[in-house]
Each structure stands twice: as C-alpha cells, then as structure tokens.
Amino acid sequence: MVIEKDRVVTIDYELKGADGEVLDSSRDAEPLVYIHGAENIISGLERRLVGKKAGDEISCVIPAAEAYGERDEKLLFEVSKSDFGEGTEVEPGMQFYAQGPSGAQLVTVLSLEGDKVKLDANHPLA
C-alpha cells in the first residue's frame, strides 16, 4: 500500500530536537496510527510521507513552520494566582487548556512569584 490521502497509516517514529535529544518516540510504545491527509500529524511530516510504502524508512528535518510553529515571546504572560480559583493548586510544569482567540490552547505554568503566575501558551514542542 502506498501512503496517500484518506489511507490509514501506521508508523514508528522518533522525534529529536535540534540538539539531537529524543523528545518523543514510539520505541517503547505503540506505533502512531493516523488517517493521512486529515491533518492529524504535522504538515511537514505528512508531506514527506506521501508515496512511501510499507517498509520504507525516512529521516527528515521539519522546519518549525511545518511543525509546531516558531516560539512566540508574545505568548508568554502573567496572571494572578487568584484567577485559578480558590483552593486550586498551581505548580510549575502544570498544563491546562484555556480559551484563546483561536479556540482552546494548551498553556504551561512556567513559574510562580508571589501572587503572579507566569504562563506559556506556545506549543510545548515549538
């Protein structure tokens, strides 16, 4: 079977950062299964898989614009700890979804300083 639009595809993968550090992998997990052309994986990888068939191996570098986007410093901001509601535990590394102009987006707590909580709304892999 050749990979093309609307085909169910199963791949094993290893995602590395610019420094070569493994960020994600299917090595000790199940392979990734997705429908090709349905925007279920990053566009840069999807384009590079078109036409491949079972048993093919590829190695590619995907630019940020074709993956999770460039890091945007405008997506770093502070809010008051009280915005989380009374009794809510807030810790660095914690992640939650917040409603943004484009819909729900993942936000990561970077730090706490007094009543201020520094947040990052960039994709964790940007």
C-alpha positions as CSV (number, residue, x, y, z in Angstrom):
1,M,0.0,0.0,0.0
2,V,1.2,3.5,-0.9
3,I,0.6,6.4,1.5
4,E,-1.9,8.8,0.1
5,K,-4.9,10.8,1.2
6,D,-7.6,9.1,3.3
7,R,-5.4,6.0,3.9
8,V,-5.0,4.7,7.5
9,V,-1.2,4.7,8.1
10,T,0.8,3.2,11.0
11,I,4.3,4.5,11.6
12,D,7.1,4.1,14.2
13,Y,8.9,7.3,14.8
14,E,11.5,9.1,16.8
15,L,11.3,12.9,17.2
16,K,14.6,14.7,18.1
17,G,15.2,18.3,18.9
18,A,17.9,20.5,17.2
19,D,20.4,19.2,19.8
20,G,19.7,15.6,19.0
21,E,17.8,14.9,22.2
22,V,14.9,12.4,21.7
23,L,11.7,14.4,22.5
24,D,9.2,11.7,21.7
25,S,9.3,8.2,20.3
26,S,7.2,5.1,19.6
27,R,10.1,2.9,20.5
28,D,8.7,1.7,23.9
29,A,5.0,2.4,23.0
30,E,2.5,1.6,20.3
31,P,3.1,2.9,16.7
32,L,1.3,6.0,15.7
33,V,-1.9,5.3,13.6
34,Y,-3.5,8.2,11.7
35,I,-5.6,9.0,8.7
36,H,-3.3,10.5,6.0
37,G,-4.5,13.9,4.8
38,A,-6.8,14.6,7.7
39,E,-4.3,17.0,9.4
40,N,-3.7,14.6,12.3
41,I,0.0,14.9,12.2
42,I,2.3,17.9,11.5
43,S,2.1,19.0,7.9
44,G,5.8,18.8,7.2
45,L,5.9,15.1,8.1
46,E,2.6,14.3,6.3
47,R,4.0,15.8,3.0
48,R,7.2,13.8,3.3
49,L,5.3,10.5,3.8
50,V,3.2,10.8,0.6
51,G,4.1,8.0,-1.8
52,K,6.0,5.9,0.8
53,K,5.1,2.3,1.3
54,A,5.3,-0.4,4.0
55,G,8.9,-1.0,5.0
56,D,10.2,2.4,3.8
57,E,12.3,4.4,6.2
58,I,12.8,8.2,6.1
59,S,14.8,10.7,8.1
60,C,13.9,14.3,7.7
61,V,14.3,17.7,9.3
62,I,10.9,19.5,9.6
63,P,11.1,23.4,9.8
64,A,9.2,24.9,12.7
65,A,6.7,26.5,10.3
66,E,5.7,23.0,9.1
67,A,5.6,21.5,12.6
68,Y,4.5,23.2,15.8
69,G,5.4,26.8,14.9
70,E,8.1,29.2,15.8
71,R,8.3,30.1,19.5
72,D,6.4,33.4,20.1
73,E,7.5,35.5,23.0
74,K,4.1,37.3,22.9
75,L,2.6,34.0,24.2
76,L,4.4,34.4,27.5
77,F,2.3,36.3,30.0
78,E,1.5,36.7,33.7
79,V,-1.8,36.3,35.5
80,S,-2.8,36.5,39.1
81,K,-2.9,33.2,41.1
82,S,-6.4,34.2,42.2
83,D,-7.5,33.8,38.5
84,F,-7.2,30.0,39.1
85,G,-9.9,30.0,41.7
86,E,-9.6,29.5,45.5
87,G,-8.0,26.3,46.6
88,T,-6.6,25.4,43.1
89,E,-3.1,24.0,43.3
90,V,-0.8,25.7,40.8
91,E,2.8,24.4,40.2
92,P,5.5,25.0,37.6
93,G,5.1,22.4,34.7
94,M,1.4,22.1,35.2
95,Q,-0.5,22.3,31.9
96,F,-4.1,23.2,31.2
97,Y,-6.4,24.3,28.3
98,A,-7.5,27.9,28.1
99,Q,-9.9,29.5,25.7
100,G,-8.0,31.8,23.3
101,P,-8.9,33.7,20.1
102,S,-8.4,30.5,18.0
103,G,-10.2,28.2,20.4
104,A,-8.8,26.0,23.2
105,Q,-5.0,26.1,23.5
106,L,-2.6,24.3,25.8
107,V,-0.9,26.6,28.4
108,T,2.0,25.7,30.6
109,V,2.8,27.2,34.0
110,L,6.4,28.4,33.9
111,S,6.8,29.9,37.4
112,L,5.2,31.3,40.5
113,E,6.4,34.5,42.1
114,G,4.2,35.7,44.9
115,D,0.6,36.1,43.5
116,K,1.9,36.2,39.9
117,V,1.9,33.1,37.7
118,K,4.0,33.1,34.5
119,L,2.4,31.2,31.7
120,D,3.5,30.0,28.2
121,A,0.9,29.5,25.5
122,N,3.4,28.2,22.9
123,H,3.0,24.6,21.8
124,P,5.4,22.6,24.1
125,L,7.4,21.5,21.1
126,A,7.6,24.9,19.4
